[in-house]
Amino acid sequence: MENLDDSDMKLKRGFSVILKEDPKGQADLVQKVLPGWSKVDKSKIHVKDISGYGGSKTFLVSCETAEPSKIVLHSRDMSCSDT
């Protein structure tokens, strides 16, 4: 897997309203913000919940025809505190 440096990272706003219980919303998010996913067939996108036991959610989003073919999304539970 190719490593990306910080210059490749861009903040995307306006997606915090996607519910973490909504796999279609997670797939749509990836398709909208990653150039290598913009033209893939939505029916080929798979979302798997790989969360642990905390309140946050982690999703593996994959599509064989996308670049990169797998990414991970983390949705933090804002009711949890780091204090």
Steps between C-alpha positions, in 0.01 A plus 500: 500500500627844410574736786365852470677803639317790666483697174261235364255548787210741464232583755151441363221686676126440504498126564466494878124454468539147363376260762752238603220242482457577125727278283364653177589845634855381577533363144364825352749700705796305365372524144456878527835588657750255348583560132581131439147405613291759314407282202468158662172311490329561837380140509867388511579700817504292818488645851592283798476609863836409659441691823624389837301526821506878556236749394678606181463320167763386250409391149700317233379629164614300199453478125722295270479754216580807715841651577588439776284188519459513879473786745402532866261759641488577870195668651570625850229488766491864613341404832828332602758723662879480499524657845 
